[in-house]
Amino acid sequence: MVAIQVSWNIIHQEVNTEPYNPFEEQQGEISRIEKEHQVLQDQLQEAYENYEQIRLKGLEETRDLEEKLKRHLEENKISKTELDWFLQDLEREIKKWQQEKKEIQERLKSLKKKIKKVSNASEMYTQKNDGKEKELELHLDQSLEISNTLTNEKMKIEECIKKGKDDYEESHQRAVAAEVSVLENWKESEVYKLQIMESQAEAYLKKLELISCDTAAYPDMESDICSWELFLSNVTKEIEKAKSQFEEQIKAIKNGSRLSELSKVQISELSFPACNTSFAWAVPSLEHCPRSASCLPLKPRQGLPSFGLPLCPFSHVH
């Protein structure tokens, strides 16, 4: 007895379960064949898909191989060209080397001939030099004596040079001291003349201040005082300026400059302001005073040599 699965709707109906001749000999062969057919179909589909994948992969690999083959062919072509070039260069180098070899061989022959000549000449000179060795020894002895003499003379000359340098240094220091002394003398002379003007201006200002209370008798008192104060200020500035210029020149002399190379110190010529003649009696010290510093008497510096130079060669500038 064979059990067959049927639909629920026909569960109470009779079903023919006998084999269906001539397609099956036993019950269920058709179903089994269909299942086997379906399995074969699935296997065929899978095999086809695998075949397609393998075919596509093979095509890609074929293309890659073709490209590689193409590249290899091109590289082989380039390599062949380079090989041809290399062979050509090699042939040129071989020809060049053969030519150089030939030239070297010719030079060797020439050098061998020269060596032979030099060897013969050397033997001849050796024979001649044997006779001159004694003469050379004699000259060497004489040269030693001359060298000793020259050494002694050199020592004497070096001592003289050293002494000359010492004398020069001493003379140079004395010359610098003399030029500094001259500049200091000129400085004191110029400053002395300016200081005389300064003291006279101060004295005149003091006298003016004493009589400044009588402005009615002296109406120009204030303007004169201002003029003299301005003059006194200018004299003071000129004194400082002169001192500074002389100090700079003294410093330059000490640093190596020469007095003849320095420019002259410029001293401005200062004139006293105009005095009111009506009040000349009030300031008797200015009745006979000079009008500028260049007219003042010069007080020389005590105890300083003149070195044959003028006491003050500097010009006055208006």
MIMI-880269 format. One record per residue (C-alpha): x, y, z; residue in three letters. Coordinates in Angstrom, 2 decimals, padded with zeros to 5 digits. Example, Ala and Ser with C-alpha at 12.3 -4.5 7.8 and 13.67 -1.06 7.14 Angstrom:
<c1=012.30	c2=-004.50	c3=007.80	res=ALA>
<c1=013.67	c2=-001.06	c3=007.14	res=SER>
This chain:
<c1=000.00	c2=000.00	c3=000.00	res=MET>
<c1=001.30	c2=003.44	c3=-000.99	res=VAL>
<c1=000.42	c2=006.63	c3=000.90	res=ALA>
<c1=-000.16	c2=009.73	c3=-001.25	res=ILE>
<c1=-000.47	c2=013.26	c3=-000.03	res=GLN>
<c1=-003.54	c2=015.03	c3=-001.47	res=VAL>
<c1=-005.38	c2=018.29	c3=-000.98	res=SER>
<c1=-007.73	c2=018.64	c3=002.01	res=TRP>
<c1=-010.67	c2=019.31	c3=-000.32	res=ASN>
<c1=-010.38	c2=015.93	c3=-001.96	res=ILE>
<c1=-009.46	c2=013.97	c3=001.12	res=ILE>
<c1=-012.65	c2=011.89	c3=000.85	res=HIS>
<c1=-012.26	c2=011.25	c3=-002.90	res=GLN>
<c1=-010.64	c2=008.21	c3=-004.35	res=GLU>
<c1=-007.24	c2=008.60	c3=-006.00	res=VAL>
<c1=-005.72	c2=006.31	c3=-008.55	res=ASN>
<c1=-002.38	c2=005.18	c3=-007.21	res=THR>
<c1=-001.62	c2=002.59	c3=-009.83	res=GLU>
<c1=001.52	c2=003.02	c3=-012.03	res=PRO>
<c1=000.97	c2=005.08	c3=-015.18	res=TYR>
<c1=002.11	c2=002.93	c3=-018.08	res=ASN>
<c1=004.11	c2=003.23	c3=-020.26	res=PRO>
<c1=005.86	c2=006.20	c3=-018.46	res=PHE>
<c1=006.56	c2=004.56	c3=-015.17	res=GLU>
<c1=007.03	c2=001.03	c3=-014.09	res=GLU>
<c1=006.67	c2=001.80	c3=-010.43	res=GLN>
<c1=004.61	c2=004.23	c3=-008.52	res=GLN>
<c1=006.26	c2=007.75	c3=-008.27	res=GLY>
<c1=008.87	c2=007.40	c3=-011.05	res=GLU>
<c1=007.54	c2=010.46	c3=-012.89	res=ILE>
<c1=007.89	c2=012.58	c3=-009.77	res=SER>
<c1=011.41	c2=011.26	c3=-009.22	res=ARG>
<c1=012.33	c2=011.97	c3=-012.85	res=ILE>
<c1=010.96	c2=015.50	c3=-012.55	res=GLU>
<c1=012.99	c2=016.06	c3=-009.41	res=LYS>
<c1=016.12	c2=014.74	c3=-011.09	res=GLU>
<c1=015.38	c2=016.93	c3=-014.11	res=HIS>
<c1=015.04	c2=019.95	c3=-011.86	res=GLN>
<c1=018.32	c2=019.12	c3=-010.14	res=VAL>
<c1=020.00	c2=018.76	c3=-013.51	res=LEU>
<c1=018.52	c2=022.09	c3=-014.60	res=GLN>
<c1=019.92	c2=023.73	c3=-011.47	res=ASP>
<c1=023.31	c2=022.15	c3=-012.03	res=GLN>
<c1=023.23	c2=023.23	c3=-015.67	res=LEU>
<c1=022.39	c2=026.81	c3=-014.66	res=GLN>
<c1=025.16	c2=026.82	c3=-012.09	res=GLU>
<c1=027.60	c2=025.36	c3=-014.61	res=ALA>
<c1=026.56	c2=028.00	c3=-017.14	res=TYR>
<c1=027.10	c2=030.79	c3=-014.63	res=GLU>
<c1=030.48	c2=029.33	c3=-013.71	res=ASN>
<c1=031.31	c2=029.10	c3=-017.38	res=TYR>
<c1=030.37	c2=032.76	c3=-017.91	res=GLU>
<c1=032.50	c2=033.84	c3=-014.98	res=GLN>
<c1=035.43	c2=031.77	c3=-016.18	res=ILE>
<c1=034.95	c2=033.06	c3=-019.72	res=ARG>
<c1=034.90	c2=036.72	c3=-018.56	res=LEU>
<c1=037.91	c2=036.14	c3=-016.35	res=LYS>
<c1=039.66	c2=034.44	c3=-019.24	res=GLY>
<c1=038.87	c2=037.41	c3=-021.50	res=LEU>
<c1=040.34	c2=039.81	c3=-018.93	res=GLU>
<c1=043.41	c2=037.66	c3=-018.51	res=GLU>
<c1=043.70	c2=037.42	c3=-022.29	res=THR>
<c1=043.54	c2=041.21	c3=-022.62	res=ARG>
<c1=046.14	c2=041.60	c3=-019.86	res=ASP>
<c1=048.38	c2=039.06	c3=-021.53	res=LEU>
<c1=047.94	c2=040.79	c3=-024.88	res=GLU>
<c1=048.86	c2=044.14	c3=-023.32	res=GLU>
<c1=051.86	c2=042.58	c3=-021.60	res=LYS>
<c1=052.85	c2=040.94	c3=-024.86	res=LEU>
<c1=052.52	c2=044.28	c3=-026.64	res=LYS>
<c1=054.64	c2=046.01	c3=-023.99	res=ARG>
<c1=057.22	c2=043.24	c3=-024.16	res=HIS>
<c1=057.35	c2=043.56	c3=-027.92	res=LEU>
<c1=057.86	c2=047.33	c3=-027.65	res=GLU>
<c1=060.47	c2=046.86	c3=-024.95	res=GLU>
<c1=062.22	c2=044.26	c3=-027.06	res=ASN>
<c1=062.17	c2=046.67	c3=-029.97	res=LYS>
<c1=063.64	c2=049.44	c3=-027.80	res=ILE>
<c1=066.17	c2=047.04	c3=-026.34	res=SER>
<c1=067.18	c2=045.96	c3=-029.82	res=LYS>
<c1=067.62	c2=049.61	c3=-030.83	res=THR>
<c1=069.67	c2=050.30	c3=-027.71	res=GLU>
<c1=071.69	c2=047.16	c3=-028.36	res=LEU>
<c1=072.41	c2=048.38	c3=-031.88	res=ASP>
<c1=073.51	c2=051.74	c3=-030.47	res=TRP>
<c1=075.64	c2=050.02	c3=-027.87	res=PHE>
<c1=077.29	c2=047.87	c3=-030.53	res=LEU>
<c1=077.98	c2=050.96	c3=-032.62	res=GLN>
<c1=079.47	c2=052.76	c3=-029.60	res=ASP>
<c1=081.47	c2=049.66	c3=-028.79	res=LEU>
<c1=082.87	c2=049.54	c3=-032.30	res=GLU>
<c1=083.83	c2=053.22	c3=-032.08	res=ARG>
<c1=085.44	c2=052.68	c3=-028.67	res=GLU>
<c1=087.35	c2=049.67	c3=-029.98	res=ILE>
<c1=088.64	c2=051.69	c3=-032.93	res=LYS>
<c1=089.53	c2=054.56	c3=-030.60	res=LYS>
<c1=091.26	c2=052.20	c3=-028.18	res=TRP>
<c1=093.22	c2=050.61	c3=-031.02	res=GLN>
<c1=094.29	c2=054.06	c3=-032.20	res=GLN>
<c1=095.32	c2=055.05	c3=-028.68	res=GLU>
<c1=097.18	c2=051.79	c3=-028.27	res=LYS>
<c1=099.06	c2=052.51	c3=-031.45	res=LYS>
<c1=099.90	c2=056.03	c3=-030.28	res=GLU>
<c1=101.02	c2=054.73	c3=-026.87	res=ILE>
<c1=103.29	c2=052.20	c3=-028.50	res=GLN>
<c1=104.85	c2=054.93	c3=-030.61	res=GLU>
<c1=105.31	c2=057.09	c3=-027.51	res=ARG>
<c1=106.91	c2=054.18	c3=-025.69	res=LEU>
<c1=109.39	c2=053.78	c3=-028.50	res=LYS>
<c1=110.16	c2=057.48	c3=-028.41	res=SER>
<c1=110.49	c2=057.45	c3=-024.60	res=LEU>
<c1=112.83	c2=054.49	c3=-024.71	res=LYS>
<c1=115.06	c2=056.40	c3=-027.10	res=LYS>
<c1=114.96	c2=059.47	c3=-024.84	res=LYS>
<c1=115.68	c2=057.34	c3=-021.77	res=ILE>
<c1=118.68	c2=055.89	c3=-023.49	res=LYS>
<c1=119.93	c2=059.37	c3=-024.39	res=LYS>
<c1=119.31	c2=060.63	c3=-020.84	res=VAL>
<c1=121.08	c2=057.62	c3=-019.40	res=SER>
<c1=124.11	c2=058.26	c3=-021.58	res=ASN>
<c1=124.07	c2=061.95	c3=-020.65	res=ALA>
<c1=123.69	c2=061.06	c3=-016.96	res=SER>
<c1=126.73	c2=058.83	c3=-017.09	res=GLU>
<c1=128.68	c2=061.61	c3=-018.75	res=MET>
<c1=127.54	c2=064.19	c3=-016.16	res=TYR>
<c1=128.33	c2=061.77	c3=-013.36	res=THR>
<c1=131.86	c2=061.49	c3=-014.58	res=GLN>
<c1=132.12	c2=065.28	c3=-014.76	res=LYS>
<c1=130.54	c2=065.76	c3=-011.31	res=ASN>
<c1=133.06	c2=063.46	c3=-009.71	res=ASP>
<c1=135.70	c2=066.03	c3=-010.49	res=GLY>
<c1=133.58	c2=068.91	c3=-009.17	res=LYS>
<c1=132.74	c2=067.46	c3=-005.75	res=GLU>
<c1=135.93	c2=068.77	c3=-004.20	res=LYS>
<c1=135.26	c2=072.20	c3=-005.66	res=GLU>
<c1=131.73	c2=072.08	c3=-004.25	res=LEU>
<c1=133.01	c2=071.18	c3=-000.79	res=GLU>
<c1=135.36	c2=074.15	c3=-000.94	res=LEU>
<c1=132.49	c2=076.45	c3=-001.91	res=HIS>
<c1=130.39	c2=075.06	c3=000.94	res=LEU>
<c1=133.10	c2=075.90	c3=003.45	res=ASP>
<c1=133.35	c2=079.40	c3=002.05	res=GLN>
<c1=129.56	c2=079.80	c3=002.14	res=SER>
<c1=129.52	c2=078.85	c3=005.84	res=LEU>
<c1=132.07	c2=081.54	c3=006.59	res=GLU>
<c1=130.10	c2=084.08	c3=004.58	res=ILE>
<c1=126.88	c2=083.02	c3=006.32	res=SER>
<c1=128.43	c2=083.56	c3=009.74	res=ASN>
<c1=129.66	c2=086.98	c3=008.68	res=THR>
<c1=126.23	c2=087.92	c3=007.33	res=LEU>
<c1=124.57	c2=086.71	c3=010.53	res=THR>
<c1=126.78	c2=088.99	c3=012.61	res=ASN>
<c1=126.08	c2=091.91	c3=010.28	res=GLU>
<c1=122.35	c2=091.17	c3=010.47	res=LYS>
<c1=122.42	c2=091.26	c3=014.27	res=MET>
<c1=124.21	c2=094.61	c3=014.20	res=LYS>
<c1=121.69	c2=096.01	c3=011.71	res=ILE>
<c1=118.77	c2=094.76	c3=013.82	res=GLU>
<c1=120.23	c2=096.47	c3=016.87	res=GLU>
<c1=120.58	c2=099.69	c3=014.88	res=CYS>
<c1=116.98	c2=099.39	c3=013.64	res=ILE>
<c1=115.72	c2=098.81	c3=017.17	res=LYS>
<c1=117.65	c2=101.82	c3=018.43	res=LYS>
<c1=116.30	c2=103.90	c3=015.54	res=GLY>
<c1=112.74	c2=102.84	c3=016.37	res=LYS>
<c1=113.24	c2=103.77	c3=020.01	res=ASP>
<c1=114.68	c2=107.15	c3=019.02	res=ASP>
<c1=111.80	c2=107.71	c3=016.59	res=TYR>
<c1=109.23	c2=106.83	c3=019.24	res=GLU>
<c1=110.85	c2=109.20	c3=021.71	res=GLU>
<c1=110.99	c2=111.98	c3=019.11	res=SER>
<c1=107.39	c2=111.33	c3=018.14	res=HIS>
<c1=106.23	c2=111.58	c3=021.74	res=GLN>
<c1=108.19	c2=114.81	c3=022.20	res=ARG>
<c1=106.68	c2=116.21	c3=019.00	res=ALA>
<c1=103.17	c2=115.29	c3=020.15	res=VAL>
<c1=103.82	c2=116.89	c3=023.54	res=ALA>
<c1=105.14	c2=120.03	c3=021.81	res=ALA>
<c1=102.09	c2=120.30	c3=019.53	res=GLU>
<c1=099.75	c2=119.73	c3=022.48	res=VAL>
<c1=101.62	c2=122.44	c3=024.40	res=SER>
<c1=101.26	c2=124.85	c3=021.47	res=VAL>
<c1=097.53	c2=124.16	c3=021.24	res=LEU>
<c1=097.10	c2=124.68	c3=024.96	res=GLU>
<c1=099.00	c2=127.99	c3=024.69	res=ASN>
<c1=096.76	c2=129.12	c3=021.83	res=TRP>
<c1=093.71	c2=128.00	c3=023.78	res=LYS>
<c1=094.68	c2=129.97	c3=026.88	res=GLU>
<c1=095.48	c2=133.04	c3=024.77	res=SER>
<c1=092.14	c2=133.08	c3=022.99	res=GLU>
<c1=090.17	c2=132.22	c3=026.12	res=VAL>
<c1=092.07	c2=134.92	c3=028.04	res=TYR>
<c1=091.06	c2=137.60	c3=025.54	res=LYS>
<c1=087.44	c2=136.46	c3=025.64	res=LEU>
<c1=087.49	c2=136.36	c3=029.44	res=GLN>
<c1=088.74	c2=139.99	c3=029.53	res=ILE>
<c1=085.75	c2=140.98	c3=027.41	res=MET>
<c1=083.49	c2=138.95	c3=029.69	res=GLU>
<c1=084.81	c2=140.62	c3=032.85	res=SER>
<c1=084.51	c2=144.10	c3=031.32	res=GLN>
<c1=080.95	c2=143.37	c3=030.18	res=ALA>
<c1=080.05	c2=142.10	c3=033.64	res=GLU>
<c1=081.53	c2=145.24	c3=035.22	res=ALA>
<c1=079.59	c2=147.47	c3=032.84	res=TYR>
<c1=076.36	c2=145.59	c3=033.58	res=LEU>
<c1=076.89	c2=146.01	c3=037.31	res=LYS>
<c1=077.39	c2=149.77	c3=036.87	res=LYS>
<c1=074.27	c2=149.95	c3=034.71	res=LEU>
<c1=072.27	c2=148.11	c3=037.34	res=GLU>
<c1=073.48	c2=150.57	c3=040.00	res=LEU>
<c1=072.21	c2=153.58	c3=038.03	res=ILE>
<c1=069.12	c2=151.82	c3=036.65	res=SER>
<c1=066.88	c2=153.59	c3=039.18	res=CYS>
<c1=067.32	c2=156.91	c3=037.33	res=ASP>
<c1=065.42	c2=155.93	c3=034.16	res=THR>
<c1=064.38	c2=159.52	c3=033.44	res=ALA>
<c1=067.97	c2=160.63	c3=033.04	res=ALA>
<c1=068.85	c2=157.47	c3=031.07	res=TYR>
<c1=065.80	c2=156.46	c3=028.98	res=PRO>
<c1=067.70	c2=153.73	c3=027.01	res=ASP>
<c1=068.71	c2=151.92	c3=030.18	res=MET>
<c1=066.62	c2=148.77	c3=029.64	res=GLU>
<c1=067.60	c2=148.33	c3=026.00	res=SER>
<c1=071.28	c2=148.81	c3=026.86	res=ASP>
<c1=071.04	c2=146.29	c3=029.67	res=ILE>
<c1=069.44	c2=143.77	c3=027.30	res=CYS>
<c1=072.13	c2=144.42	c3=024.68	res=SER>
<c1=074.93	c2=143.95	c3=027.19	res=TRP>
<c1=073.34	c2=140.82	c3=028.66	res=GLU>
<c1=073.05	c2=139.37	c3=025.17	res=LEU>
<c1=076.65	c2=140.33	c3=024.46	res=PHE>
<c1=077.77	c2=138.71	c3=027.73	res=LEU>
<c1=075.87	c2=135.52	c3=026.82	res=SER>
<c1=077.52	c2=135.44	c3=023.39	res=ASN>
<c1=080.96	c2=135.88	c3=024.94	res=VAL>
<c1=080.30	c2=133.01	c3=027.38	res=THR>
<c1=079.14	c2=130.75	c3=024.54	res=LYS>
<c1=082.17	c2=131.70	c3=022.46	res=GLU>
<c1=084.46	c2=130.81	c3=025.38	res=ILE>
<c1=082.89	c2=127.36	c3=025.69	res=GLU>
<c1=083.00	c2=126.90	c3=021.92	res=LYS>
<c1=086.69	c2=127.84	c3=021.76	res=ALA>
<c1=087.55	c2=125.52	c3=024.64	res=LYS>
<c1=085.65	c2=122.65	c3=022.98	res=SER>
<c1=087.36	c2=123.17	c3=019.61	res=GLN>
<c1=090.83	c2=123.34	c3=021.17	res=PHE>
<c1=090.13	c2=120.23	c3=023.28	res=GLU>
<c1=089.02	c2=118.32	c3=020.17	res=GLU>
<c1=092.22	c2=119.30	c3=018.37	res=GLN>
<c1=094.35	c2=118.31	c3=021.38	res=ILE>
<c1=092.57	c2=114.96	c3=021.46	res=LYS>
<c1=093.15	c2=114.52	c3=017.71	res=ALA>
<c1=096.87	c2=115.27	c3=018.16	res=ILE>
<c1=097.09	c2=112.64	c3=020.90	res=LYS>
<c1=095.33	c2=110.14	c3=018.62	res=ASN>
<c1=097.92	c2=110.52	c3=015.87	res=GLY>
<c1=096.95	c2=113.58	c3=013.82	res=SER>
<c1=099.43	c2=116.32	c3=013.04	res=ARG>
<c1=098.98	c2=119.98	c3=013.83	res=LEU>
<c1=099.62	c2=121.00	c3=010.23	res=SER>
<c1=096.81	c2=118.72	c3=009.05	res=GLU>
<c1=094.15	c2=120.20	c3=011.36	res=LEU>
<c1=091.89	c2=123.05	c3=010.33	res=SER>
<c1=092.17	c2=126.37	c3=012.11	res=LYS>
<c1=090.00	c2=127.03	c3=015.12	res=VAL>
<c1=087.46	c2=129.68	c3=014.13	res=GLN>
<c1=086.91	c2=132.35	c3=016.81	res=ILE>
<c1=084.11	c2=134.80	c3=016.15	res=SER>
<c1=085.04	c2=138.48	c3=016.45	res=GLU>
<c1=082.79	c2=140.03	c3=019.07	res=LEU>
<c1=082.31	c2=143.81	c3=019.44	res=SER>
<c1=081.05	c2=145.65	c3=022.50	res=PHE>
<c1=077.57	c2=147.14	c3=022.22	res=PRO>
<c1=077.32	c2=150.88	c3=021.73	res=ALA>
<c1=077.73	c2=152.92	c3=024.96	res=CYS>
<c1=075.82	c2=156.05	c3=025.88	res=ASN>
<c1=078.51	c2=158.73	c3=025.94	res=THR>
<c1=076.45	c2=160.79	c3=028.37	res=SER>
<c1=077.04	c2=158.12	c3=031.02	res=PHE>
<c1=080.63	c2=157.26	c3=030.24	res=ALA>
<c1=081.55	c2=158.69	c3=033.63	res=TRP>
<c1=079.44	c2=155.99	c3=035.27	res=ALA>
<c1=081.58	c2=153.19	c3=033.85	res=VAL>
<c1=085.17	c2=154.44	c3=033.71	res=PRO>
<c1=086.50	c2=150.97	c3=032.92	res=SER>
<c1=085.06	c2=151.20	c3=029.39	res=LEU>
<c1=086.30	c2=154.68	c3=028.54	res=GLU>
<c1=089.43	c2=153.27	c3=026.93	res=HIS>
<c1=088.33	c2=149.66	c3=026.32	res=CYS>
<c1=088.95	c2=148.03	c3=022.93	res=PRO>
<c1=085.98	c2=147.40	c3=020.68	res=ARG>
<c1=086.76	c2=143.72	c3=019.96	res=SER>
<c1=088.66	c2=140.72	c3=021.36	res=ALA>
<c1=091.29	c2=140.91	c3=018.62	res=SER>
<c1=092.47	c2=144.27	c3=020.01	res=CYS>
<c1=092.99	c2=143.00	c3=023.55	res=LEU>
<c1=096.52	c2=142.65	c3=024.91	res=PRO>
<c1=097.80	c2=139.08	c3=024.90	res=LEU>
<c1=098.93	c2=137.43	c3=028.11	res=LYS>
<c1=101.39	c2=134.69	c3=027.22	res=PRO>
<c1=101.41	c2=131.41	c3=029.11	res=ARG>
<c1=104.27	c2=131.25	c3=031.54	res=GLN>
<c1=106.90	c2=128.56	c3=031.26	res=GLY>
<c1=105.92	c2=127.22	c3=027.79	res=LEU>
<c1=108.27	c2=127.08	c3=024.79	res=PRO>
<c1=107.14	c2=128.75	c3=021.59	res=SER>
<c1=108.80	c2=126.18	c3=019.26	res=PHE>
<c1=109.22	c2=128.94	c3=016.68	res=GLY>
<c1=105.42	c2=129.07	c3=016.04	res=LEU>
<c1=103.15	c2=132.13	c3=016.14	res=PRO>
<c1=101.28	c2=132.54	c3=019.40	res=LEU>
<c1=097.83	c2=132.49	c3=017.80	res=CYS>
<c1=097.46	c2=131.93	c3=014.06	res=PRO>
<c1=093.68	c2=131.49	c3=014.09	res=PHE>
<c1=091.52	c2=133.89	c3=012.15	res=SER>
<c1=088.47	c2=135.66	c3=013.57	res=HIS>
<c1=085.15	c2=135.21	c3=011.84	res=VAL>
<c1=082.46	c2=137.87	c3=011.81	res=HIS>
